[in-house]
């Protein structure tokens, strides 16, 4: 079995089990006591949540969009503590209640919800106003985007635990499950810039900006925002950083139509050629923050404020003041040539633990089942060898490989979770990942039929023997290979 087919087999095993509406009770492996996430439904009814056992009840780790839980107002990270007037200690308690119910039944649930009370200080009157976390995040993003040098933002955060009582109506599981909103149409992406032979290469992705009065410049001043910097690239070696705004290159400034900014700068870089030097003047945000948690000063960076808020414990009180500070920096970048993969230097990629530390203990029954299949068919060694080769391959510098793709090549069982979170993040804040709109365009076409034959969901058969199940997988692999070739 070659490398591609083995990898696809594992991915399809994950996909098949995750998409099936058949629930298989699987015992946890004795060596791993980490509680797993489970979609909660019994017989023909469900709440529409994914949960995991905790010492305090059942934590809601995900919510399906087409569910009564979503409509009722259940939120991720809520802890289910009571259902139909019965205390909840674990998922089995929930299943016991659901097993006695039918579609259409209504009852109450109680959840424990950790919420942040945020008071923001008006910069002029110094009065405090209590706002929601969502409104705070909008104001904070506005401060980062529009704040002028010397402006200050002050706020206080208190984390509290509250009990919410909600009324839910049970429904039958839908034919298709969605943890994310269906894609929406997007505008056409900007035209790509073609490479020239032996042209200069900096190793950045960029987008035009205009009106930099917020950064202490003239209101007509234009520039180029650096959206990403490739590993081991000339830009990284020269000190350029993601988020920098270039206001001049080799004495050239930005004026006129914004769409031309990027094209002109790219053509200049190519014309200078490999080995040439381009002098840049950039604006870089270097906000100063003073942050106290429970009256104790805590060192952090201004960009990490949201992470700090999310990690507060119940009862913690945080007080912070952020002062806008913009630095004007001169850089000289020695250009290279866009390299083929075989010519690129080796890098030491980030570990999975660093990319997504919150998923270190994340596991699902799907992973347990697939590991059993690998073991039963005696291909565990081949599978582990495959993952090692994918990991070694990542040492080749790749200018366009997403961190999440590196992660998933080393741990394909996280595909549903990472993909759902990634697409939600792209739609909420596209610039975080890709200002040129490539990923947004791809996500908007996920449900499109892009070639002749319509692809209809396969009705999976339950209650099969292992041999019959493998035959079913083989048939799906054959279809998948056909679709892949057409695509």
Secondary structure as the mmCIF struct_conf table of DSSP 4:
data_model
#
loop_
_struct_conf.conf_type_id
_struct_conf.id
_struct_conf.beg_label_comp_id
_struct_conf.beg_label_asym_id
_struct_conf.beg_label_seq_id
_struct_conf.end_label_comp_id
_struct_conf.end_label_asym_id
_struct_conf.end_label_seq_id
HELX_RH_AL_P HELX_RH_AL_P1 UNK A 3 UNK A 19
BEND BEND1 UNK A 21 UNK A 21
HELX_LH_PP_P HELX_LH_PP_P1 UNK A 27 UNK A 29
TURN_TY1_P TURN_TY1_P1 UNK A 30 UNK A 31
HELX_LH_PP_P HELX_LH_PP_P2 UNK A 34 UNK A 36
STRN STRN1 UNK A 37 UNK A 37
STRN STRN2 UNK A 38 UNK A 42
TURN_TY1_P TURN_TY1_P2 UNK A 43 UNK A 44
STRN STRN3 UNK A 45 UNK A 54
TURN_TY1_P TURN_TY1_P3 UNK A 55 UNK A 56
STRN STRN4 UNK A 57 UNK A 63
BEND BEND2 UNK A 65 UNK A 67
HELX_RH_AL_P HELX_RH_AL_P2 UNK A 68 UNK A 72
TURN_TY1_P TURN_TY1_P4 UNK A 73 UNK A 73
TURN_TY1_P TURN_TY1_P5 UNK A 76 UNK A 77
STRN STRN5 UNK A 79 UNK A 83
TURN_TY1_P TURN_TY1_P6 UNK A 84 UNK A 85
STRN STRN6 UNK A 86 UNK A 87
BEND BEND3 UNK A 89 UNK A 90
HELX_RH_AL_P HELX_RH_AL_P3 UNK A 91 UNK A 98
TURN_TY1_P TURN_TY1_P7 UNK A 99 UNK A 100
TURN_TY1_P TURN_TY1_P8 UNK A 103 UNK A 104
STRN STRN7 UNK A 106 UNK A 121
TURN_TY1_P TURN_TY1_P9 UNK A 123 UNK A 125
STRN STRN8 UNK A 128 UNK A 131
HELX_RH_AL_P HELX_RH_AL_P4 UNK A 133 UNK A 146
HELX_LH_PP_P HELX_LH_PP_P3 UNK A 147 UNK A 148
TURN_TY1_P TURN_TY1_P10 UNK A 149 UNK A 150
STRN STRN9 UNK A 152 UNK A 169
STRN STRN10 UNK A 171 UNK A 171
HELX_LH_PP_P HELX_LH_PP_P4 UNK A 172 UNK A 174
BEND BEND4 UNK A 175 UNK A 176
BEND BEND5 UNK A 179 UNK A 180
HELX_LH_PP_P HELX_LH_PP_P5 UNK A 181 UNK A 183
HELX_LH_PP_P HELX_LH_PP_P6 UNK A 187 UNK A 195
TURN_TY1_P TURN_TY1_P11 UNK A 197 UNK A 198
STRN STRN11 UNK A 201 UNK A 201
STRN STRN12 UNK A 204 UNK A 210
HELX_RH_3T_P HELX_RH_3T_P1 UNK A 213 UNK A 215
TURN_TY1_P TURN_TY1_P12 UNK A 216 UNK A 216
BEND BEND6 UNK A 217 UNK A 217
TURN_TY1_P TURN_TY1_P13 UNK A 219 UNK A 220
STRN STRN13 UNK A 222 UNK A 229
TURN_TY1_P TURN_TY1_P14 UNK A 231 UNK A 232
HELX_RH_AL_P HELX_RH_AL_P5 UNK A 234 UNK A 237
TURN_TY1_P TURN_TY1_P15 UNK A 238 UNK A 239
TURN_TY1_P TURN_TY1_P16 UNK A 242 UNK A 243
STRN STRN14 UNK A 245 UNK A 249
TURN_TY1_P TURN_TY1_P17 UNK A 250 UNK A 251
STRN STRN15 UNK A 252 UNK A 253
BEND BEND7 UNK A 256 UNK A 256
HELX_RH_AL_P HELX_RH_AL_P6 UNK A 258 UNK A 272
TURN_TY1_P TURN_TY1_P18 UNK A 274 UNK A 275
STRN STRN16 UNK A 277 UNK A 285
STRN STRN17 UNK A 288 UNK A 293
TURN_TY1_P TURN_TY1_P19 UNK A 294 UNK A 295
STRN STRN18 UNK A 296 UNK A 297
HELX_RH_3T_P HELX_RH_3T_P2 UNK A 302 UNK A 304
HELX_RH_AL_P HELX_RH_AL_P7 UNK A 305 UNK A 310
TURN_TY1_P TURN_TY1_P20 UNK A 311 UNK A 311
HELX_LH_PP_P HELX_LH_PP_P7 UNK A 312 UNK A 313
TURN_TY1_P TURN_TY1_P21 UNK A 314 UNK A 315
STRN STRN19 UNK A 317 UNK A 323
STRN STRN20 UNK A 326 UNK A 334
STRN STRN21 UNK A 336 UNK A 336
HELX_LH_PP_P HELX_LH_PP_P8 UNK A 338 UNK A 340
HELX_RH_3T_P HELX_RH_3T_P3 UNK A 341 UNK A 343
BEND BEND8 UNK A 344 UNK A 344
HELX_LH_PP_P HELX_LH_PP_P9 UNK A 345 UNK A 345
STRN STRN22 UNK A 346 UNK A 346
HELX_LH_PP_P HELX_LH_PP_P10 UNK A 349 UNK A 351
HELX_RH_AL_P HELX_RH_AL_P8 UNK A 352 UNK A 355
HELX_RH_3T_P HELX_RH_3T_P4 UNK A 357 UNK A 359
TURN_TY1_P TURN_TY1_P22 UNK A 360 UNK A 361
STRN STRN23 UNK A 364 UNK A 364
HELX_RH_AL_P HELX_RH_AL_P9 UNK A 365 UNK A 376
TURN_TY1_P TURN_TY1_P23 UNK A 377 UNK A 378
HELX_RH_AL_P HELX_RH_AL_P10 UNK A 380 UNK A 393
TURN_TY1_P TURN_TY1_P24 UNK A 394 UNK A 395
STRN STRN24 UNK A 396 UNK A 396
TURN_TY1_P TURN_TY1_P25 UNK A 399 UNK A 400
HELX_RH_AL_P HELX_RH_AL_P11 UNK A 403 UNK A 410
HELX_RH_3T_P HELX_RH_3T_P5 UNK A 412 UNK A 414
HELX_RH_AL_P HELX_RH_AL_P12 UNK A 415 UNK A 428
HELX_RH_3T_P HELX_RH_3T_P6 UNK A 430 UNK A 432
TURN_TY1_P TURN_TY1_P26 UNK A 433 UNK A 433
TURN_TY1_P TURN_TY1_P27 UNK A 435 UNK A 436
BEND BEND9 UNK A 437 UNK A 437
HELX_RH_AL_P HELX_RH_AL_P13 UNK A 438 UNK A 444
TURN_TY1_P TURN_TY1_P28 UNK A 445 UNK A 447
BEND BEND10 UNK A 451 UNK A 453
HELX_LH_PP_P HELX_LH_PP_P11 UNK A 454 UNK A 455
HELX_LH_PP_P HELX_LH_PP_P12 UNK A 460 UNK A 462
BEND BEND11 UNK A 463 UNK A 463
HELX_RH_AL_P HELX_RH_AL_P14 UNK A 466 UNK A 486
#
